[in-house]
């Protein structure tokens, strides 16, 4: 659909790409440990900002809980579609990418997105305060042994700037700034600039999130990026890594490489076993979750069950048991690229994809979400974990505008959850159906 006074453009694709990537050096926009100001990103890209409002201090655990609920619901829906596949995604990436869009949503669209994302009932400054607290908490994770960098940006054609109130909202919630690229006059060039920024932000892990022509008929692009490289508090000894059998999702047997270690906190409840693997510094940890034997495809703990398991890690006694365990954990190198439209609509966000959508808080010309693309990688080895993730949310425009203990052997499909232990914020979640597959 062509805008009056603008060149004819190719058929409608996506107008906002909200990209949150766990694997990047942040540059531009609101940043985690950016390494210095960035007024220039590439070519004629410039950065300016809205005015961040004063908001009350908030508890980042509020959105940590919300994002965990969103993650479990999405993983359940995704696994039902692909029950025999490895799945990895970043709940924090998707929640932030969709959160950038949510700040421009209004009416029933905003309500539906809030329900799907498990956002608290409060809106306006209160939600922006929660988002700001979450982003600030992520900043505190960067420390010796854990590299975490990130950025959030709003991209727009110079002729179609977003509302000032929207720029103020994203500056308040995410520290995001405005970058100008020729989305209307030269969308291919704009796509190259944005893809280059994403490539830098993921250190080459996701070199081309936006395919050729993805930004045709697009007026705005939102990007947010993170890079994670975390070393285990106690590395696995490579000499102890051995090959062994793994029963895959389809029930076949694969030979995979198992890392072996001992002295890990574990807890059991409802037939599930949870093992905590801390990273250096103690504020970031992976929780590996082994379902009960015979649980079947797509077994997931409930949000309540997960809270019970994680709360009891390190707490001896009680209904759930916590002590020290030996573990055998496969080395994995996972990757996923998935269009999320159908899955998110199934979670209750359908209105955001249809003609009744309302994103006029972003711009009077903003219409509906056209596409949500998500890509993620997760490498787990003896040294630690490296992850990357990217989310692209497209919004169309309208014509108007211990050494002693049991062995917990992860030799069948299992889950992995990388979280900020202080806030509960889930950075990555994965279901491993076959460690020998990418």
MARMAR-797741 format. One record per residue (C-alpha): x, y, z; residue number from 0. Coordinates in steps of 0.05 Angstrom, whole numbers, plus 5000, padded with zeros to 4 digits. Layout:
<<X; Y; Z>; NUM> ...
//
This chain:
<<5000; 5000; 5000>; 0> <<5033; 5065; 4977>; 1> <<5037; 5127; 5019>; 2> <<5015; 5192; 4986>; 3> <<5074; 5233; 4965>; 4> <<5123; 5174; 4970>; 5> <<5153; 5130; 4916>; 6> <<5117; 5066; 4896>; 7> <<5145; 5009; 4938>; 8> <<5143; 4934; 4934>; 9> <<5089; 4892; 4967>; 10> <<5079; 4897; 5042>; 11> <<5128; 4860; 5087>; 12> <<5149; 4886; 5155>; 13> <<5154; 4955; 5183>; 14> <<5182; 4944; 5252>; 15> <<5237; 4895; 5268>; 16> <<5246; 4888; 5343>; 17> <<5310; 4850; 5349>; 18> <<5336; 4824; 5415>; 19> <<5398; 4783; 5409>; 20> <<5438; 4746; 5461>; 21> <<5505; 4750; 5426>; 22> <<5528; 4820; 5411>; 23> <<5570; 4881; 5424>; 24> <<5519; 4935; 5436>; 25> <<5524; 5000; 5396>; 26> <<5474; 5057; 5392>; 27> <<5407; 5063; 5426>; 28> <<5398; 5045; 5499>; 29> <<5457; 5003; 5518>; 30> <<5484; 4953; 5568>; 31> <<5558; 4966; 5577>; 32> <<5563; 4998; 5508>; 33> <<5636; 5018; 5513>; 34> <<5623; 5091; 5496>; 35> <<5572; 5136; 5461>; 36> <<5552; 5121; 5390>; 37> <<5524; 5180; 5351>; 38> <<5543; 5146; 5285>; 39> <<5530; 5073; 5270>; 40> <<5540; 5067; 5195>; 41> <<5539; 5116; 5137>; 42> <<5487; 5170; 5148>; 43> <<5456; 5138; 5210>; 44> <<5447; 5187; 5266>; 45> <<5421; 5178; 5337>; 46> <<5376; 5223; 5377>; 47> <<5332; 5209; 5437>; 48> <<5265; 5222; 5468>; 49> <<5262; 5247; 5540>; 50> <<5262; 5193; 5593>; 51> <<5211; 5206; 5646>; 52> <<5223; 5201; 5720>; 53> <<5191; 5136; 5742>; 54> <<5188; 5104; 5811>; 55> <<5236; 5048; 5828>; 56> <<5208; 4980; 5810>; 57> <<5223; 4907; 5825>; 58> <<5254; 4872; 5763>; 59> <<5228; 4806; 5790>; 60> <<5158; 4827; 5767>; 61> <<5176; 4820; 5694>; 62> <<5222; 4761; 5710>; 63> <<5159; 4724; 5733>; 64> <<5119; 4750; 5673>; 65> <<5172; 4729; 5622>; 66> <<5177; 4659; 5653>; 67> <<5102; 4649; 5647>; 68> <<5105; 4674; 5575>; 69> <<5164; 4628; 5561>; 70> <<5130; 4565; 5586>; 71> <<5066; 4580; 5547>; 72> <<5105; 4593; 5483>; 73> <<5150; 4532; 5492>; 74> <<5089; 4488; 5502>; 75> <<5055; 4514; 5439>; 76> <<5119; 4509; 5398>; 77> <<5134; 4438; 5422>; 78> <<5064; 4416; 5402>; 79> <<5079; 4439; 5332>; 80> <<5150; 4410; 5330>; 81> <<5151; 4355; 5384>; 82> <<5213; 4320; 5357>; 83> <<5257; 4381; 5345>; 84> <<5308; 4419; 5387>; 85> <<5279; 4487; 5406>; 86> <<5317; 4546; 5433>; 87> <<5294; 4618; 5441>; 88> <<5303; 4678; 5485>; 89> <<5242; 4696; 5526>; 90> <<5276; 4762; 5545>; 91> <<5289; 4777; 5471>; 92> <<5217; 4764; 5450>; 93> <<5188; 4799; 5510>; 94> <<5231; 4861; 5498>; 95> <<5219; 4861; 5422>; 96> <<5145; 4854; 5432>; 97> <<5149; 4902; 5491>; 98> <<5177; 4956; 5444>; 99> <<5116; 4945; 5400>; 100> <<5070; 4942; 5461>; 101> <<5090; 5012; 5481>; 102> <<5058; 5035; 5415>; 103> <<4995; 4992; 5422>; 104> <<4929; 5019; 5445>; 105> <<4861; 4993; 5468>; 106> <<4843; 4920; 5457>; 107> <<4910; 4908; 5421>; 108> <<4950; 4930; 5482>; 109> <<4905; 4888; 5528>; 110> <<4914; 4826; 5486>; 111> <<4990; 4835; 5482>; 112> <<4993; 4846; 5557>; 113> <<4955; 4781; 5570>; 114> <<4999; 4741; 5523>; 115> <<5063; 4770; 5553>; 116> <<5037; 4761; 5624>; 117> <<5048; 4834; 5638>; 118> <<5020; 4862; 5703>; 119> <<4953; 4897; 5701>; 120> <<4984; 4966; 5711>; 121> <<4998; 5007; 5649>; 122> <<5032; 5071; 5628>; 123> <<5088; 5095; 5674>; 124> <<5082; 5034; 5719>; 125> <<5097; 4985; 5662>; 126> <<5152; 5030; 5637>; 127> <<5182; 5029; 5707>; 128> <<5180; 4953; 5707>; 129> <<5213; 4951; 5638>; 130> <<5266; 5000; 5660>; 131> <<5281; 4959; 5723>; 132> <<5289; 4896; 5681>; 133> <<5337; 4930; 5633>; 134> <<5377; 4960; 5691>; 135> <<5381; 4891; 5724>; 136> <<5410; 4862; 5660>; 137> <<5464; 4915; 5662>; 138> <<5487; 4889; 5729>; 139> <<5500; 4820; 5701>; 140> <<5562; 4842; 5663>; 141> <<5621; 4826; 5708>; 142> <<5685; 4785; 5707>; 143> <<5670; 4717; 5676>; 144> <<5604; 4741; 5646>; 145> <<5602; 4786; 5585>; 146> <<5533; 4816; 5573>; 147> <<5525; 4874; 5525>; 148> <<5464; 4901; 5491>; 149> <<5428; 4957; 5455>; 150> <<5357; 4980; 5437>; 151> <<5341; 5026; 5378>; 152> <<5284; 5055; 5339>; 153> <<5298; 5062; 5264>; 154> <<5255; 5109; 5221>; 155> <<5256; 5143; 5154>; 156> <<5270; 5217; 5164>; 157> <<5202; 5234; 5133>; 158> <<5162; 5190; 5181>; 159> <<5187; 5200; 5252>; 160> <<5149; 5164; 5308>; 161> <<5107; 5204; 5356>; 162> <<5148; 5242; 5407>; 163> <<5108; 5209; 5463>; 164> <<5129; 5141; 5436>; 165> <<5202; 5161; 5434>; 166> <<5196; 5186; 5506>; 167> <<5164; 5119; 5526>; 168> <<5219; 5076; 5495>; 169> <<5273; 5122; 5524>; 170> <<5241; 5113; 5592>; 171> <<5231; 5038; 5588>; 172> <<5291; 5015; 5548>; 173> <<5337; 5075; 5538>; 174> <<5324; 5068; 5463>; 175> <<5344; 5123; 5415>; 176> <<5322; 5141; 5344>; 177> <<5366; 5124; 5284>; 178> <<5348; 5151; 5215>; 179> <<5354; 5107; 5153>; 180> <<5322; 5113; 5084>; 181> <<5266; 5064; 5095>; 182> <<5219; 5100; 5047>; 183> <<5268; 5122; 4993>; 184> <<5317; 5064; 4993>; 185> <<5291; 5005; 5035>; 186> <<5345; 4958; 5010>; 187> <<5399; 5006; 5036>; 188> <<5362; 5012; 5102>; 189> <<5359; 4937; 5107>; 190> <<5434; 4931; 5095>; 191> <<5448; 4982; 5150>; 192> <<5403; 4947; 5200>; 193> <<5428; 4878; 5182>; 194> <<5500; 4902; 5190>; 195> <<5483; 4929; 5259>; 196> <<5451; 4863; 5278>; 197> <<5511; 4825; 5251>; 198> <<5557; 4867; 5295>; 199> <<5510; 4859; 5354>; 200> <<5512; 4784; 5348>; 201> <<5586; 4779; 5333>; 202> <<5568; 4745; 5268>; 203> <<5522; 4693; 5299>; 204> <<5461; 4721; 5262>; 205> <<5489; 4756; 5201>; 206> <<5425; 4768; 5162>; 207> <<5361; 4767; 5202>; 208> <<5322; 4808; 5152>; 209> <<5318; 4775; 5083>; 210> <<5320; 4814; 5018>; 211> <<5258; 4856; 5011>; 212> <<5236; 4848; 5084>; 213> <<5232; 4923; 5095>; 214> <<5193; 4940; 5031>; 215> <<5136; 4986; 5049>; 216> <<5163; 4994; 5119>; 217> <<5168; 5059; 5158>; 218> <<5197; 5038; 5225>; 219> <<5244; 4985; 5252>; 220> <<5256; 4971; 5326>; 221> <<5319; 4935; 5346>; 222> <<5344; 4910; 5412>; 223> <<5406; 4867; 5422>; 224> <<5444; 4829; 5475>; 225> <<5507; 4787; 5475>; 226> <<5521; 4734; 5528>; 227> <<5586; 4697; 5540>; 228> <<5585; 4665; 5609>; 229> <<5638; 4620; 5640>; 230> <<5618; 4567; 5690>; 231> <<5637; 4580; 5762>; 232> <<5669; 4511; 5759>; 233> <<5687; 4490; 5688>; 234> <<5677; 4418; 5667>; 235> <<5741; 4380; 5656>; 236> <<5748; 4363; 5582>; 237> <<5783; 4299; 5601>; 238> <<5719; 4275; 5634>; 239> <<5676; 4286; 5572>; 240> <<5656; 4219; 5544>; 241> <<5610; 4191; 5491>; 242> <<5546; 4158; 5512>; 243> <<5475; 4140; 5490>; 244> <<5418; 4191; 5489>; 245> <<5346; 4171; 5478>; 246> <<5320; 4224; 5429>; 247> <<5251; 4255; 5425>; 248> <<5228; 4204; 5372>; 249> <<5253; 4148; 5417>; 250> <<5315; 4131; 5377>; 251> <<5384; 4126; 5407>; 252> <<5439; 4175; 5389>; 253> <<5512; 4176; 5412>; 254> <<5529; 4244; 5442>; 255> <<5585; 4275; 5483>; 256> <<5569; 4280; 5557>; 257> <<5605; 4328; 5604>; 258> <<5612; 4300; 5675>; 259> <<5617; 4339; 5740>; 260> <<5598; 4335; 5813>; 261> <<5578; 4379; 5871>; 262> <<5518; 4411; 5837>; 263> <<5456; 4433; 5875>; 264> <<5394; 4395; 5856>; 265> <<5322; 4390; 5877>; 266> <<5265; 4342; 5860>; 267> <<5190; 4353; 5860>; 268> <<5133; 4321; 5823>; 269> <<5179; 4272; 5788>; 270> <<5222; 4328; 5760>; 271> <<5296; 4337; 5776>; 272> <<5328; 4406; 5773>; 273> <<5403; 4419; 5774>; 274> <<5433; 4489; 5781>; 275> <<5497; 4504; 5743>; 276> <<5522; 4573; 5766>; 277> <<5564; 4619; 5723>; 278> <<5622; 4660; 5749>; 279> <<5599; 4716; 5796>; 280> <<5539; 4676; 5821>; 281> <<5485; 4721; 5793>; 282> <<5472; 4682; 5729>; 283> <<5457; 4607; 5728>; 284> <<5431; 4553; 5683>; 285> <<5378; 4506; 5710>; 286> <<5375; 4439; 5675>; 287> <<5308; 4406; 5683>; 288> <<5298; 4331; 5673>; 289> <<5225; 4308; 5666>; 290> <<5198; 4244; 5698>; 291> <<5212; 4179; 5662>; 292> <<5157; 4165; 5612>; 293> <<5131; 4236; 5614>; 294> <<5123; 4237; 5539>; 295> <<5134; 4291; 5487>; 296> <<5131; 4364; 5508>; 297> <<5131; 4352; 5583>; 298> <<5137; 4418; 5619>; 299> <<5132; 4437; 5692>; 300> <<5078; 4486; 5710>; 301> <<5099; 4556; 5729>; 302> <<5083; 4538; 5802>; 303> <<5123; 4474; 5796>; 304> <<5182; 4510; 5766>; 305> <<5181; 4562; 5822>; 306> <<5180; 4505; 5873>; 307> <<5239; 4470; 5841>; 308> <<5281; 4532; 5835>; 309> <<5263; 4558; 5904>; 310> <<5285; 4493; 5936>; 311> <<5352; 4490; 5901>; 312> <<5401; 4495; 5958>; 313> <<5347; 4485; 6012>; 314> <<5352; 4417; 6045>; 315> <<5290; 4382; 6069>; 316> <<5217; 4396; 6055>; 317> <<5172; 4368; 6002>; 318> <<5225; 4380; 5949>; 319> <<5294; 4353; 5961>; 320> <<5358; 4393; 5952>; 321> <<5429; 4367; 5960>; 322> <<5490; 4357; 5917>; 323> <<5491; 4313; 5855>; 324> <<5536; 4287; 5801>; 325> <<5512; 4303; 5731>; 326> <<5523; 4280; 5660>; 327> <<5503; 4337; 5614>; 328> <<5508; 4334; 5538>; 329> <<5549; 4386; 5500>; 330> <<5501; 4421; 5453>; 331> <<5503; 4471; 5396>; 332> <<5430; 4491; 5384>; 333> <<5400; 4538; 5333>; 334> <<5329; 4558; 5314>; 335> <<5298; 4605; 5263>; 336> <<5222; 4608; 5268>; 337> <<5166; 4654; 5246>; 338> <<5125; 4665; 5309>; 339> <<5060; 4694; 5281>; 340> <<5017; 4632; 5290>; 341> <<5046; 4614; 5357>; 342> <<5036; 4683; 5386>; 343> <<4965; 4688; 5357>; 344> <<4951; 4622; 5392>; 345> <<4973; 4653; 5458>; 346> <<4920; 4706; 5451>; 347> <<4954; 4760; 5410>; 348> <<4913; 4748; 5347>; 349> <<4883; 4818; 5346>; 350> <<4953; 4848; 5338>; 351> <<4960; 4812; 5271>; 352> <<4893; 4832; 5241>; 353> <<4854; 4892; 5215>; 354> <<4829; 4910; 5285>; 355> <<4900; 4922; 5311>; 356> <<4916; 4990; 5340>; 357> <<4988; 5014; 5343>; 358> <<4973; 5087; 5337>; 359> <<5014; 5101; 5398>; 360> <<5074; 5090; 5353>; 361> <<5047; 5131; 5295>; 362> <<4979; 5152; 5268>; 363> <<4996; 5110; 5206>; 364> <<5016; 5046; 5244>; 365> <<4970; 4987; 5230>; 366> <<4982; 4914; 5249>; 367> <<5039; 4866; 5262>; 368> <<5057; 4833; 5197>; 369> <<5111; 4785; 5219>; 370> <<5149; 4762; 5281>; 371> <<5214; 4726; 5264>; 372> <<5259; 4697; 5318>; 373> <<5328; 4666; 5312>; 374> <<5370; 4639; 5369>; 375> <<5433; 4598; 5382>; 376> <<5458; 4567; 5446>; 377> <<5526; 4533; 5455>; 378> <<5538; 4495; 5520>; 379> <<5607; 4466; 5531>; 380> <<5660; 4453; 5584>; 381> <<5679; 4527; 5591>; 382> <<5610; 4557; 5594>; 383> <<5554; 4583; 5550>; 384> <<5549; 4629; 5490>; 385> <<5480; 4650; 5464>; 386> <<5451; 4694; 5411>; 387> <<5379; 4712; 5394>; 388> <<5343; 4758; 5346>; 389> <<5270; 4778; 5343>; 390> <<5240; 4817; 5285>; 391> <<5170; 4846; 5295>; 392> <<5141; 4877; 5233>; 393> <<5086; 4929; 5237>; 394> <<5050; 4952; 5174>; 395> <<5031; 5024; 5158>; 396> <<4962; 5046; 5136>; 397> <<4946; 5085; 5073>; 398> <<4935; 5147; 5116>; 399> <<5006; 5136; 5148>; 400> <<5584; 4356; 5908>; 401> <<5622; 4293; 5892>; 402> <<5575; 4251; 5935>; 403> <<5503; 4240; 5913>; 404> <<5460; 4210; 5859>; 405> <<5478; 4214; 5785>; 406> <<5428; 4256; 5746>; 407> <<5439; 4233; 5675>; 408> <<5408; 4278; 5623>; 409> <<5403; 4220; 5573>; 410> <<5334; 4236; 5547>; 411> <<5298; 4300; 5525>; 412> <<5308; 4355; 5576>; 413> <<5302; 4430; 5586>; 414> <<5353; 4485; 5599>; 415> <<5336; 4553; 5629>; 416> <<5388; 4609; 5635>; 417> <<5365; 4660; 5686>; 418> <<5386; 4720; 5727>; 419> <<5383; 4688; 5796>; 420> <<5368; 4754; 5830>; 421> <<5307; 4772; 5788>; 422> <<5286; 4707; 5756>; 423> <<5291; 4739; 5687>; 424> <<5296; 4682; 5635>; 425> <<5349; 4698; 5583>; 426> <<5345; 4632; 5546>; 427> <<5301; 4570; 5548>; 428> <<5314; 4507; 5508>; 429> <<5285; 4437; 5499>; 430> <<5338; 4387; 5477>; 431> <<5307; 4330; 5439>; 432> <<5372; 4306; 5406>; 433> <<5439; 4336; 5427>; 434> <<5473; 4309; 5365>; 435> <<5429; 4352; 5320>; 436> <<5439; 4427; 5309>; 437> 
//
